[in-house]
């Protein structure tokens, strides 16, 4: 709609809406508990092994999440000491999958489209990145069918080990 709110704000509003629509209690204490879950996700088993195998390759975590959510998430995980560039749409104020959001990545990382392997488990994100011109790898952990979005990933794997 052309109006930007941080992902943290959207997440809080979504939680409030979901609780209200399901007739569940919701107040500031419940919100804090739920939001804390967002910054304490467990990594998939293969993540550290894959990052170690890719240690000589530039890696960026590009997210619709705002930095106020992403920084604690990385800090609270075992990958907090890895050389991973953190890039958020929050810096551009334009969410993926708009073409300009992916263009922002190229500028931020100082790379060309052809140099990027875009990895995601989200079909909409893969479709947006592929449409933009990135090579893509869809992580399909649950053997799902790719959404009909006018394009398909270059590669499909059941976990991150496929990319190494």
HULINFEN-V780417 format. One record per helix or strand of 2 or more residues. SS is the DSSP state (H for helix, E for strand). FROM is the first residue (numbers start at 1). TO is the last residue. If there is no record, write none. Layout:
# HULINFEN-V780417
ss: <SS | SS>
from: <FROM | FROM>
to: <TO | TO>
This chain:
# HULINFEN-V780417
ss: <H | H | H | E | H | E | H | H | H | E | H | E | E | H>
from: <7 | 28 | 47 | 59 | 67 | 84 | 89 | 99 | 113 | 117 | 123 | 135 | 155 | 160>
to: <21 | 38 | 53 | 63 | 75 | 88 | 91 | 109 | 115 | 120 | 132 | 139 | 157 | 163>
